[in-house]
C-alpha cells in the first residue's frame, strides 16, 4: 500500500447521541465541538516507560491466581496494531479489562449475581513489539445483563485501551468474539451504523494459533485510522 492520505470517514463511527444506548444521552455534547490543538505538555509530558511491565501482566490466567487457575475457557488473544497503511505500530501500550467466565466484573459497584472468581482479576497489559504484534492469555468472558433497557445483555467482550507516544493519545474500544449471536442484539453495538465497522470489532477464531490441549486463539487486529480503522468509542463521529 502507498502512503497517501486517506480522508476520515465520519460515518464509520456512531453518532455521539444514541438514545437506545441510554448513557449516551447525558454523555453526548450539546454544543458544537471545538478543535483544540495539542499542548506542549501533552506532547512532551510523562509517558509510560518500557521497563515497567511485570512478567505476568499479559497473562490473566496467572496474574491474579491465588489458589489455582480461574474457571472458564482458556484463550489466547493476539494481533497487531496497524496504521492506515497496514504497517505495524511498535511500542503501543495496550491495556485490557473484562468480566470473568460468568460475566462478573471484579468491581465494588458491580452487582450482577454471577460469582466473583477468586483466581481471576480481569485486567492486564502489554506493549506491541517492533512489528506491532501483541498477545495475551486469558479466560473467555461471559455475557452479562446491564441496566439499559428492560432486558439488555452485553455480548462477551474485552475492553481495550491503547496509548501512543504521548499521554493524550489514548484510544478505547471493545473486542467481540466470532460467532456470538449476542453481538447483533447489543444496544451499544447497534449504535455503529456500518456492519463492516462492527465486523472489525469481532475477533476471528484462529485454529492455527490454538495451543493444543490448552487454549483456543482469537485474532484481533486494531487499525488506528484510515479506511480500515477500528471503531474507537472515545472518538465518536471520527473526531
Ligand atoms: Fe464491559
Boltz pocket constraint, residues with backbone or C-beta under 6 A from the ligand:
constraints:
  - pocket:
      binder: B
      contacts: [[A, 99], [A, 154], [A, 157], [A, 159]]
      max_distance: 6.0
